[in-house]
Amino acid sequence: MKSTRIRFFALFTWVMICAVSPTIIAIAQDNQNQKSGSTADAWRQSLPPEAEAQSQPEDMTVVAPSSPSDDETKMTLLSLERMWMDSLRAGDADTLSQIVSGDFTFASPLVLDVSDRTKYLEYALRELKLTSYEFDKTTVRLFGRTAIVSVLLKQRATVRGKNWVGSYLITDVWISRGGNWRAVSRHESLLQ
């Protein structure tokens, strides 16, 4: 009989340990979460549930910041293309230097000695005399933070005293850095 009581007590103890263990583990995890949380979390947990519910108006909605749509981005890039050409026509060094990235490259079969940003800015501000331009066709293709803009450009200009009136195909590569679009490459070809 004594051995039956011992077995019963051992079984009872084992059942109690198994039943209480999840509760002990949950309490230990709650204590750990409270320790690792911020002071604001601890303060918020000490409030009665109705106090937190009253702290925010019912009609208040939280709106996550949204990124511009593809159409808005395309319009922005076309606006920047026009701003670029306007700055070339006006000889506006400040605007031009904001549009053209520090790692900009330029390729043109008509101007072979211009390749990097510094040379391009010198060429654009000293040697190019753009009197008028018109975009005939434009295409904007987006690839995440990169965009390729193709433009059929009709212009009246001179470069180093030579006539540059005509139609040109321009391909510009733009990259968004820190939320700002900057031109990193331009390639132009005369259409005949």
N, C-alpha and C positions, 0 to 999 in steps of 0.2 A: 504494500500500500504506500509506503514511504517512497519507493522508487516511482510509483505512478504519479504522486504529487510532484516529485522533482521533475519528471518528464513533462507534466502538465505546466508547471511553472516555467520551465525552459521554453516550451512551445509558446506559451503566453507572452513571454519576454521577447521572443523572436518575432512574433506577429506584431507586437507593439512597436518594436524597432522598425520593422518594414513599413508599418502604417505611418509612423511619425517622420521617417527619413525624408520623404518628399517635402514635407512641410518645413523641416529644418533646412533643407537645401534651398528652398524658395526664400525663406527668411534671410539666409546667408547671402543669396544673390541680391535681394533687395537692399540689404545693408551695403553691399559692395557697390551697387549702382548709385546709391545715395552718396557714398563717399567720393566716387569718381565724377559725379555730376557737378554742375556749377552751383554757386550760391543762389542764383535766381531759381534754379530747379528745386533746391531744397526749400526756398521760401514759398514757391508755388505749391509744392506738395504739402506744406503746412497749412495752407488755406483750406477752408471748407469748399466743397465742390461748387456750391452756388456762387461763391465769390469770384471764381475764375470765369464762370459763365456770364456774370454781369460786367466783366471788365471790357468786353468787346461788344459793340452794338450789333444787333441781329442783321441789319441791312448792310453791314460792312463786308465787302468782298475783297479778297486778296488776288491781285492780278500780277502774274509773273511777267517780267520784262520780256518782250518779244523781239525777235530779230526781224529786220525788214523782209518783206516778201521778195520773191525773185523779180517781179515787175518793178517794185520800188528800187531795187538794187540796179536793175538795168537802166532805169531812168536816171539814177544818180551817176552811173558811169557815162551815159551819153551827155549829161550835163558837164561832167568833168572833161570830156573830149572837147566840147565847145569852149569851155573855160581855157583849156590848153591852147586851142587855136586862137582865141581872143587875146591871150597873153602873148602869143607869138606876134600877132598883128600889132599890138600896142607896145611891144618891147618891155613887157612887165616882168622884170626879173624875179620879184618876190613871189608872185603867183606861180610862175613857171617852176621856181625852185621848190615850191610846196607840192606841186603835182608830180614832179620827176623824182623818183627815189634815189637814194645815195648809190645804189648798185645798178643804176640804169645803164642800158646798152642801146645803141642806135646803129641801124644798118640801112644803108642806101647805096644803090649802085651809082648814084649821081654825086655823092659826097663820100669819098673813100677814106678820108683822113679823120673822120669823126666816128668815135666808137663808144667812149665812156661818158659819164654824166658831165664832167668838167668840160670836155671838148664839145659836147652837144650844147651846153649852155652858152659857151663862147660863140659857136656857130649860129645858134638861134638868135642871140641878142646882137651880134655884130654883122654877120654876113647875110642872113636871111631877111629879106624885106617883103613881108606878106602884106598885100594890099586888100585882098578879099578871098573868101573861101566859101564853099557850099558843100554840105554833106548830101550826096545823092542817095546812097544806100548804106544802111548800117546793120550790123549783126552783132549781138552780144551773147556770148556763151559763158555760162557760169559753171565753175567746178569748185564748189566750196568757197574757200577764201581766195581763189584765183579766177580771173575772168579774161577772156580773149575778146577784143573788140575789133571787128573788121569794118573799115569805112572806105567807101568810094568817094574820094575827095576831088572836087574841082577847085582849083586855086589860080590866083593871079599873084605871081611873086617873082622876085629876082634873087639869085644867090651869087655872090661875088661878081655882080654886074651882069650875069647871064640870065636870060629869060627862062623862067620856070613856070610858065603858064601851061596848064594842062590838067589832065585827070590822073590821079594817083590812087593806087590801092595801098591803104595803110593798115597794118596789123599791130595792135597794141596789146601788151600783156600787163594786166593790173593785178596787184596783190593787196589784200586787206590786212593791215597790220595795226593792231590796237584799235580796230574799228574805223580806220581811215584807209581809203583806197589810194594807192600810189602806183604810178606807171613804172614798171621795171624794164620794159623793152618796147622799142618801136622799130618796125621794118616798113620801109616804103619802096614802092616800085612805080615807075612811070608806065601808064597804059598807053598803047599806041593803036 
